[in-house]
Amino acid sequence: MSLKGFHIVFIVFSTLLALGTGFWCIWVDLTVGEPVYRSGAIASFAVAVALVIYGVWFYRKMKRLRIIT
């Protein structure tokens, strides 16, 4: 696997981890009632959205440079 391919896989796994952390924070907020976890969930979902945007940007850039076919 090339470094660029690994980069895309790493972005996907990082996005899934951010989503999982966000859902976990929501679950803890609902069961325990600590409002600080709500801000953690919002931050995790924001990071997940940013990672998706970055992943699409990176893939398009590699496709434009004809590095990824």
ROTIKOL-857722 format. One record per atom (N, C-alpha, C): x, y, z; chain; atom name; residue number from 1. Coordinates in nm, 3 decimals. Layout:
<pts>
+---------+---------+---------+-----+------+-----+
!       X !       Y !       Z ! mol ! atom ! seq !
+---------+---------+---------+-----+------+-----+
!       X !       Y !       Z !   A !   CA ! NUM !
...
+---------+---------+---------+-----+------+-----+
</pts>
This chain:
<pts>
+---------+---------+---------+-----+------+-----+
!       X !       Y !       Z ! mol ! atom ! seq !
+---------+---------+---------+-----+------+-----+
!   0.085 !  -0.116 !   0.000 !   A !    N !   1 !
!   0.000 !   0.000 !   0.000 !   A !   CA !   1 !
!   0.089 !   0.123 !   0.000 !   A !    C !   1 !
!   0.052 !   0.217 !  -0.084 !   A !    N !   2 !
!   0.132 !   0.339 !  -0.093 !   A !   CA !   2 !
!   0.103 !   0.430 !   0.025 !   A !    C !   2 !
!   0.184 !   0.529 !   0.040 !   A !    N !   3 !
!   0.166 !   0.626 !   0.148 !   A !   CA !   3 !
!   0.035 !   0.704 !   0.130 !   A !    C !   3 !
!   0.001 !   0.734 !   0.006 !   A !    N !   4 !
!  -0.124 !   0.805 !  -0.020 !   A !   CA !   4 !
!  -0.245 !   0.719 !   0.013 !   A !    C !   4 !
!  -0.238 !   0.591 !  -0.020 !   A !    N !   5 !
!  -0.346 !   0.498 !   0.015 !   A !   CA !   5 !
!  -0.360 !   0.484 !   0.165 !   A !    C !   5 !
!  -0.247 !   0.474 !   0.235 !   A !    N !   6 !
!  -0.251 !   0.467 !   0.380 !   A !   CA !   6 !
!  -0.310 !   0.593 !   0.439 !   A !    C !   6 !
!  -0.281 !   0.707 !   0.379 !   A !    N !   7 !
!  -0.333 !   0.835 !   0.427 !   A !   CA !   7 !
!  -0.486 !   0.836 !   0.420 !   A !    C !   7 !
!  -0.542 !   0.787 !   0.310 !   A !    N !   8 !
!  -0.687 !   0.782 !   0.295 !   A !   CA !   8 !
!  -0.749 !   0.686 !   0.396 !   A !    C !   8 !
!  -0.687 !   0.570 !   0.415 !   A !    N !   9 !
!  -0.738 !   0.474 !   0.514 !   A !   CA !   9 !
!  -0.730 !   0.533 !   0.654 !   A !    C !   9 !
!  -0.623 !   0.603 !   0.685 !   A !    N !  10 !
!  -0.608 !   0.666 !   0.816 !   A !   CA !  10 !
!  -0.715 !   0.773 !   0.838 !   A !    C !  10 !
!  -0.748 !   0.849 !   0.736 !   A !    N !  11 !
!  -0.853 !   0.950 !   0.748 !   A !   CA !  11 !
!  -0.988 !   0.884 !   0.775 !   A !    C !  11 !
!  -1.015 !   0.773 !   0.706 !   A !    N !  12 !
!  -1.142 !   0.702 !   0.727 !   A !   CA !  12 !
!  -1.151 !   0.650 !   0.870 !   A !    C !  12 !
!  -1.045 !   0.585 !   0.919 !   A !    N !  13 !
!  -1.048 !   0.533 !   1.056 !   A !   CA !  13 !
!  -1.055 !   0.646 !   1.160 !   A !    C !  13 !
!  -0.990 !   0.757 !   1.133 !   A !    N !  14 !
!  -0.997 !   0.871 !   1.225 !   A !   CA !  14 !
!  -1.138 !   0.929 !   1.230 !   A !    C !  14 !
!  -1.204 !   0.933 !   1.115 !   A !    N !  15 !
!  -1.342 !   0.980 !   1.111 !   A !   CA !  15 !
!  -1.434 !   0.888 !   1.190 !   A !    C !  15 !
!  -1.417 !   0.756 !   1.172 !   A !    N !  16 !
!  -1.498 !   0.661 !   1.247 !   A !   CA !  16 !
!  -1.473 !   0.671 !   1.397 !   A !    C !  16 !
!  -1.348 !   0.694 !   1.435 !   A !    N !  17 !
!  -1.316 !   0.711 !   1.577 !   A !   CA !  17 !
!  -1.380 !   0.837 !   1.633 !   A !    C !  17 !
!  -1.378 !   0.945 !   1.558 !   A !    N !  18 !
!  -1.442 !   1.069 !   1.604 !   A !   CA !  18 !
!  -1.592 !   1.052 !   1.618 !   A !    C !  18 !
!  -1.656 !   0.981 !   1.523 !   A !    N !  19 !
!  -1.799 !   0.955 !   1.533 !   A !   CA !  19 !
!  -1.830 !   0.867 !   1.653 !   A !    C !  19 !
!  -1.750 !   0.764 !   1.674 !   A !    N !  20 !
!  -1.770 !   0.677 !   1.789 !   A !   CA !  20 !
!  -1.755 !   0.751 !   1.920 !   A !    C !  20 !
!  -1.657 !   0.838 !   1.928 !   A !    N !  21 !
!  -1.639 !   0.918 !   2.049 !   A !   CA !  21 !
!  -1.757 !   1.011 !   2.070 !   A !    C !  21 !
!  -1.809 !   1.068 !   1.964 !   A !    N !  22 !
!  -1.925 !   1.156 !   1.975 !   A !   CA !  22 !
!  -2.047 !   1.083 !   2.026 !   A !    C !  22 !
!  -2.073 !   0.963 !   1.972 !   A !    N !  23 !
!  -2.188 !   0.885 !   2.019 !   A !   CA !  23 !
!  -2.169 !   0.839 !   2.162 !   A !    C !  23 !
!  -2.046 !   0.805 !   2.199 !   A !    N !  24 !
!  -2.019 !   0.767 !   2.337 !   A !   CA !  24 !
!  -2.043 !   0.884 !   2.431 !   A !    C !  24 !
!  -2.001 !   1.004 !   2.393 !   A !    N !  25 !
!  -2.024 !   1.123 !   2.476 !   A !   CA !  25 !
!  -2.173 !   1.150 !   2.492 !   A !    C !  25 !
!  -2.251 !   1.131 !   2.386 !   A !    N !  26 !
!  -2.396 !   1.149 !   2.397 !   A !   CA !  26 !
!  -2.455 !   1.046 !   2.493 !   A !    C !  26 !
!  -2.410 !   0.922 !   2.482 !   A !    N !  27 !
!  -2.460 !   0.816 !   2.569 !   A !   CA !  27 !
!  -2.428 !   0.846 !   2.716 !   A !    C !  27 !
!  -2.307 !   0.891 !   2.743 !   A !    N !  28 !
!  -2.269 !   0.923 !   2.881 !   A !   CA !  28 !
!  -2.351 !   1.042 !   2.931 !   A !    C !  28 !
!  -2.373 !   1.141 !   2.845 !   A !    N !  29 !
!  -2.453 !   1.257 !   2.885 !   A !   CA !  29 !
!  -2.595 !   1.216 !   2.919 !   A !    C !  29 !
!  -2.653 !   1.123 !   2.843 !   A !    N !  30 !
!  -2.790 !   1.080 !   2.870 !   A !   CA !  30 !
!  -2.800 !   0.992 !   2.994 !   A !    C !  30 !
!  -2.700 !   0.910 !   3.021 !   A !    N !  31 !
!  -2.708 !   0.820 !   3.136 !   A !   CA !  31 !
!  -2.662 !   0.885 !   3.265 !   A !    C !  31 !
!  -2.555 !   0.961 !   3.261 !   A !    N !  32 !
!  -2.500 !   1.021 !   3.382 !   A !   CA !  32 !
!  -2.554 !   1.161 !   3.404 !   A !    C !  32 !
!  -2.572 !   1.235 !   3.297 !   A !    N !  33 !
!  -2.624 !   1.369 !   3.307 !   A !   CA !  33 !
!  -2.519 !   1.478 !   3.322 !   A !    C !  33 !
!  -2.397 !   1.448 !   3.285 !   A !    N !  34 !
!  -2.290 !   1.548 !   3.291 !   A !   CA !  34 !
!  -2.292 !   1.631 !   3.162 !   A !    C !  34 !
!  -2.319 !   1.760 !   3.171 !   A !    N !  35 !
!  -2.330 !   1.841 !   3.048 !   A !   CA !  35 !
!  -2.197 !   1.864 !   2.976 !   A !    C !  35 !
!  -2.086 !   1.837 !   3.042 !   A !    N !  36 !
!  -1.957 !   1.857 !   2.976 !   A !   CA !  36 !
!  -1.940 !   1.757 !   2.861 !   A !    C !  36 !
!  -2.007 !   1.642 !   2.870 !   A !    N !  37 !
!  -1.997 !   1.544 !   2.762 !   A !   CA !  37 !
!  -2.071 !   1.589 !   2.637 !   A !    C !  37 !
!  -2.169 !   1.675 !   2.654 !   A !    N !  38 !
!  -2.240 !   1.729 !   2.538 !   A !   CA !  38 !
!  -2.146 !   1.814 !   2.453 !   A !    C !  38 !
!  -2.062 !   1.892 !   2.518 !   A !    N !  39 !
!  -1.965 !   1.972 !   2.442 !   A !   CA !  39 !
!  -1.860 !   1.882 !   2.378 !   A !    C !  39 !
!  -1.826 !   1.773 !   2.445 !   A !    N !  40 !
!  -1.734 !   1.676 !   2.384 !   A !   CA !  40 !
!  -1.794 !   1.612 !   2.261 !   A !    C !  40 !
!  -1.924 !   1.583 !   2.266 !   A !    N !  41 !
!  -1.992 !   1.525 !   2.150 !   A !   CA !  41 !
!  -1.994 !   1.623 !   2.034 !   A !    C !  41 !
!  -2.022 !   1.748 !   2.064 !   A !    N !  42 !
!  -2.026 !   1.850 !   1.958 !   A !   CA !  42 !
!  -1.887 !   1.864 !   1.895 !   A !    C !  42 !
!  -1.785 !   1.866 !   1.978 !   A !    N !  43 !
!  -1.648 !   1.878 !   1.925 !   A !   CA !  43 !
!  -1.611 !   1.755 !   1.842 !   A !    C !  43 !
!  -1.650 !   1.637 !   1.887 !   A !    N !  44 !
!  -1.618 !   1.514 !   1.812 !   A !   CA !  44 !
!  -1.687 !   1.512 !   1.677 !   A !    C !  44 !
!  -1.814 !   1.553 !   1.674 !   A !    N !  45 !
!  -1.884 !   1.557 !   1.546 !   A !   CA !  45 !
!  -1.828 !   1.664 !   1.454 !   A !    C !  45 !
!  -1.783 !   1.775 !   1.509 !   A !    N !  46 !
!  -1.720 !   1.879 !   1.428 !   A !   CA !  46 !
!  -1.589 !   1.829 !   1.367 !   A !    C !  46 !
!  -1.513 !   1.755 !   1.446 !   A !    N !  47 !
!  -1.388 !   1.697 !   1.395 !   A !   CA !  47 !
!  -1.417 !   1.595 !   1.286 !   A !    C !  47 !
!  -1.524 !   1.516 !   1.304 !   A !    N !  48 !
!  -1.560 !   1.417 !   1.203 !   A !   CA !  48 !
!  -1.597 !   1.484 !   1.071 !   A !    C !  48 !
!  -1.672 !   1.593 !   1.079 !   A !    N !  49 !
!  -1.709 !   1.666 !   0.957 !   A !   CA !  49 !
!  -1.585 !   1.725 !   0.891 !   A !    C !  49 !
!  -1.495 !   1.780 !   0.972 !   A !    N !  50 !
!  -1.372 !   1.837 !   0.917 !   A !   CA !  50 !
!  -1.286 !   1.729 !   0.851 !   A !    C !  50 !
!  -1.282 !   1.611 !   0.910 !   A !    N !  51 !
!  -1.205 !   1.502 !   0.851 !   A !   CA !  51 !
!  -1.265 !   1.455 !   0.718 !   A !    C !  51 !
!  -1.397 !   1.453 !   0.709 !   A !    N !  52 !
!  -1.461 !   1.415 !   0.583 !   A !   CA !  52 !
!  -1.429 !   1.519 !   0.475 !   A !    C !  52 !
!  -1.438 !   1.646 !   0.511 !   A !    N !  53 !
!  -1.405 !   1.752 !   0.415 !   A !   CA !  53 !
!  -1.260 !   1.742 !   0.371 !   A !    C !  53 !
!  -1.169 !   1.718 !   0.467 !   A !    N !  54 !
!  -1.028 !   1.705 !   0.433 !   A !   CA !  54 !
!  -1.004 !   1.581 !   0.346 !   A !    C !  54 !
!  -1.070 !   1.471 !   0.378 !   A !    N !  55 !
!  -1.054 !   1.349 !   0.299 !   A !   CA !  55 !
!  -1.097 !   1.368 !   0.155 !   A !    C !  55 !
!  -1.210 !   1.434 !   0.134 !   A !    N !  56 !
!  -1.257 !   1.460 !  -0.003 !   A !   CA !  56 !
!  -1.160 !   1.553 !  -0.074 !   A !    C !  56 !
!  -1.112 !   1.656 !  -0.005 !   A !    N !  57 !
!  -1.017 !   1.749 !  -0.065 !   A !   CA !  57 !
!  -0.887 !   1.676 !  -0.105 !   A !    C !  57 !
!  -0.838 !   1.591 !  -0.016 !   A !    N !  58 !
!  -0.714 !   1.519 !  -0.044 !   A !   CA !  58 !
!  -0.732 !   1.424 !  -0.162 !   A !    C !  58 !
!  -0.845 !   1.352 !  -0.166 !   A !    N !  59 !
!  -0.869 !   1.258 !  -0.276 !   A !   CA !  59 !
!  -0.879 !   1.332 !  -0.409 !   A !    C !  59 !
!  -0.950 !   1.444 !  -0.410 !   A !    N !  60 !
!  -0.962 !   1.521 !  -0.535 !   A !   CA !  60 !
!  -0.827 !   1.576 !  -0.579 !   A !    C !  60 !
!  -0.745 !   1.619 !  -0.483 !   A !    N !  61 !
!  -0.613 !   1.672 !  -0.518 !   A !   CA !  61 !
!  -0.526 !   1.562 !  -0.579 !   A !    C !  61 !
!  -0.528 !   1.443 !  -0.519 !   A !    N !  62 !
!  -0.449 !   1.333 !  -0.573 !   A !   CA !  62 !
!  -0.501 !   1.291 !  -0.710 !   A !    C !  62 !
!  -0.632 !   1.296 !  -0.730 !   A !    N !  63 !
!  -0.689 !   1.260 !  -0.859 !   A !   CA !  63 !
!  -0.651 !   1.366 !  -0.964 !   A !    C !  63 !
!  -0.652 !   1.493 !  -0.925 !   A !    N !  64 !
!  -0.616 !   1.601 !  -1.017 !   A !   CA !  64 !
!  -0.469 !   1.590 !  -1.057 !   A !    C !  64 !
!  -0.383 !   1.549 !  -0.964 !   A !    N !  65 !
!  -0.242 !   1.533 !  -0.995 !   A !   CA !  65 !
!  -0.213 !   1.400 !  -1.062 !   A !    C !  65 !
!  -0.317 !   1.320 !  -1.081 !   A !    N !  66 !
!  -0.308 !   1.187 !  -1.143 !   A !   CA !  66 !
!  -0.218 !   1.092 !  -1.067 !   A !    C !  66 !
!  -0.220 !   1.106 !  -0.936 !   A !    N !  67 !
!  -0.145 !   1.014 !  -0.852 !   A !   CA !  67 !
!  -0.231 !   0.894 !  -0.817 !   A !    C !  67 !
!  -0.361 !   0.918 !  -0.799 !   A !    N !  68 !
!  -0.457 !   0.811 !  -0.774 !   A !   CA !  68 !
!  -0.546 !   0.800 !  -0.895 !   A !    C !  68 !
!  -0.563 !   0.680 !  -0.949 !   A !    N !  69 !
!  -0.646 !   0.663 !  -1.068 !   A !   CA !  69 !
!  -0.782 !   0.614 !  -1.033 !   A !    C !  69 !
+---------+---------+---------+-----+------+-----+
</pts>
